[in-house]
Amino acid sequence: MVRIVVDGSVAVADAVELRSIYRAVFPDHPDDRAWREEVWDRHTARPGFRLARAYADAGLVGFAYGYTGDLGQWWTDPVTSVLEPEVARTWLGGHFEVVSLGVLAAARGRGTGRLLMQALVRGLPQERLLLQTTADPADPARRLYASEGWQVLGPGAGDHTVVMGRRGARRPSSTSGD
Ligand SMILES: CC(C)(COP(=O)(O)OP(=O)(O)OC[C@H]1O[C@@H](n2cnc3c(N)ncnc32)[C@H](O)[C@@H]1OP(=O)(O)O)[C@@H](O)C(=O)NCCC(=O)NCCS
């Protein structure tokens, strides 16, 4: 049985707990201190930060987090230049950006990733939700996002990546027909 906990802010100890999962799941940012200073501390300070954690009997097995993305940020700007201008104009800025989702390999395939994703975006105030992921449609994460209603909007900022988007629960009054 997995327990999902969602928070809008984090304590110092959370970085240590999250780091162990991040290291096990993601190959980027191998240096603990650099990850902490360049990624975690910056991201957790962003407006709209939200973290979902999944706990099993053995402890933390997965996490997902995001924040309110805006123009001028490191991901938003390069993506603006590769997406179709109309897509970029209507989707980027003020969106909720899913930055990271990871589940320990030993805990995968039991619905935890889906529970984390659902908990992370549930009740968000943002009208537009965005993420970047692999261009491989057979990838587990891509399949998960597609099955949760995310659609490919165009190429991503990195090689072999795409941007996926989803409308939030709160709809813009001017685009109620889409
Ligand atoms: C993506 C990830 C979070 C999924 O976690 P998970 O707990 O295994 O996911 P779930 O068990 O909730 O599965 C949800 C859906 O994902 C897809 N999926 C999961 N594992 C899959 C696999 N091995 N092959 C294909 N699709 C898979 C399926 O659509 C699945 O739904 P279904 O069970 O109804 O078929 C996990 O594989 C992971 O941490 N991967 C490495 C990190 C990563 O790629 N993160 C995303 C970066 S954008």
The ligand as an SDF file (V2000), in Angstrom:
LIG
                    3D

 48 50  0  0  0  0  0  0  0  0999 V2000
    7.7930    6.7690  -15.4910 C   0  0  0  0  0  0  0  0  0  0  0  0
    7.7120    6.1780  -14.0860 C   0  0  0  0  0  0  0  0  0  0  0  0
    7.6200    7.3010  -13.0600 C   0  0  0  0  0  0  0  0  0  0  0  0
    6.4420    5.3180  -14.0030 C   0  0  0  0  0  0  0  0  0  0  0  0
    6.3210    4.8680  -12.6580 O   0  0  0  0  0  0  0  0  0  0  0  0
    5.4710    3.5380  -12.2950 P   0  0  0  0  0  0  0  0  0  0  0  0
    5.1970    3.5740  -10.8410 O   0  0  0  0  0  0  0  0  0  0  0  0
    6.1630    2.3380  -12.8300 O   0  0  0  0  0  0  0  0  0  0  0  0
    4.1460    3.8080  -13.1520 O   0  0  0  0  0  0  0  0  0  0  0  0
    2.7260    3.0820  -12.9510 P   0  0  0  0  0  0  0  0  0  0  0  0
    2.9140    1.7170  -12.3930 O   0  0  0  0  0  0  0  0  0  0  0  0
    1.8420    4.0310  -12.2260 O   0  0  0  0  0  0  0  0  0  0  0  0
    2.2400    2.9450  -14.4610 O   0  0  0  0  0  0  0  0  0  0  0  0
    1.4730    3.9830  -15.0560 C   0  0  0  0  0  0  0  0  0  0  0  0
    1.4860    3.8330  -16.5380 C   0  0  0  0  0  0  0  0  0  0  0  0
    2.8090    4.0670  -17.0520 O   0  0  0  0  0  0  0  0  0  0  0  0
    3.0190    3.2430  -18.2090 C   0  0  0  0  0  0  0  0  0  0  0  0
    4.0770    2.2940  -17.9050 N   0  0  0  0  0  0  0  0  0  0  0  0
    4.6140    2.0140  -16.6870 C   0  0  0  0  0  0  0  0  0  0  0  0
    5.6050    1.1280  -16.8250 N   0  0  0  0  0  0  0  0  0  0  0  0
    5.6890    0.8160  -18.1320 C   0  0  0  0  0  0  0  0  0  0  0  0
    6.5350   -0.0180  -18.8970 C   0  0  0  0  0  0  0  0  0  0  0  0
    7.5140   -0.7530  -18.3470 N   0  0  0  0  0  0  0  0  0  0  0  0
    6.3620   -0.0530  -20.2400 N   0  0  0  0  0  0  0  0  0  0  0  0
    5.4080    0.6870  -20.8410 C   0  0  0  0  0  0  0  0  0  0  0  0
    4.5640    1.5120  -20.1400 N   0  0  0  0  0  0  0  0  0  0  0  0
    4.7160    1.5640  -18.8210 C   0  0  0  0  0  0  0  0  0  0  0  0
    1.7160    2.5310  -18.4570 C   0  0  0  0  0  0  0  0  0  0  0  0
    0.9150    3.3620  -19.2780 O   0  0  0  0  0  0  0  0  0  0  0  0
    1.1280    2.4690  -17.0710 C   0  0  0  0  0  0  0  0  0  0  0  0
   -0.2690    2.3270  -17.0650 O   0  0  0  0  0  0  0  0  0  0  0  0
   -0.9240    0.8450  -17.0350 P   0  0  0  0  0  0  0  0  0  0  0  0
   -0.3090    0.1550  -15.8540 O   0  0  0  0  0  0  0  0  0  0  0  0
   -2.3850    1.1410  -16.8690 O   0  0  0  0  0  0  0  0  0  0  0  0
   -0.5450    0.2050  -18.3160 O   0  0  0  0  0  0  0  0  0  0  0  0
    8.9330    5.2550  -13.7880 C   0  0  0  0  0  0  0  0  0  0  0  0
    9.0560    4.3200  -14.8460 O   0  0  0  0  0  0  0  0  0  0  0  0
   10.2550    6.0010  -13.6550 C   0  0  0  0  0  0  0  0  0  0  0  0
   10.5750    6.5210  -12.5800 O   0  0  0  0  0  0  0  0  0  0  0  0
   11.0130    6.0730  -14.7540 N   0  0  0  0  0  0  0  0  0  0  0  0
   12.3520    6.7050  -14.7230 C   0  0  0  0  0  0  0  0  0  0  0  0
   12.2600    8.1940  -14.5760 C   0  0  0  0  0  0  0  0  0  0  0  0
   11.4730    8.8480  -15.6980 C   0  0  0  0  0  0  0  0  0  0  0  0
   11.5310    8.4580  -16.8420 O   0  0  0  0  0  0  0  0  0  0  0  0
   10.7290    9.8990  -15.3060 N   0  0  0  0  0  0  0  0  0  0  0  0
    9.9760   10.6880  -16.2150 C   0  0  0  0  0  0  0  0  0  0  0  0
   10.8460   11.7300  -16.8300 C   0  0  0  0  0  0  0  0  0  0  0  0
    9.9290   12.7260  -17.9870 S   0  0  0  0  0  0  0  0  0  0  0  0
  1  2  1  0
  2  3  1  0
  2  4  1  0
  2 36  1  0
  4  5  1  0
  5  6  1  0
  6  7  2  0
  6  8  1  0
  6  9  1  0
  9 10  1  0
 10 11  2  0
 10 12  1  0
 10 13  1  0
 13 14  1  0
 14 15  1  0
 15 16  1  0
 15 30  1  0
 16 17  1  0
 17 18  1  0
 17 28  1  0
 18 19  1  0
 18 27  1  0
 19 20  2  0
 20 21  1  0
 21 22  1  0
 21 27  2  0
 22 23  1  0
 22 24  2  0
 24 25  1  0
 25 26  2  0
 26 27  1  0
 28 29  1  0
 28 30  1  0
 30 31  1  0
 31 32  1  0
 32 33  2  0
 32 34  1  0
 32 35  1  0
 36 37  1  0
 36 38  1  0
 38 39  2  0
 38 40  1  0
 40 41  1  0
 41 42  1  0
 42 43  1  0
 43 44  2  0
 43 45  1  0
 45 46  1  0
 46 47  1  0
 47 48  1  0
M  END
$$$$
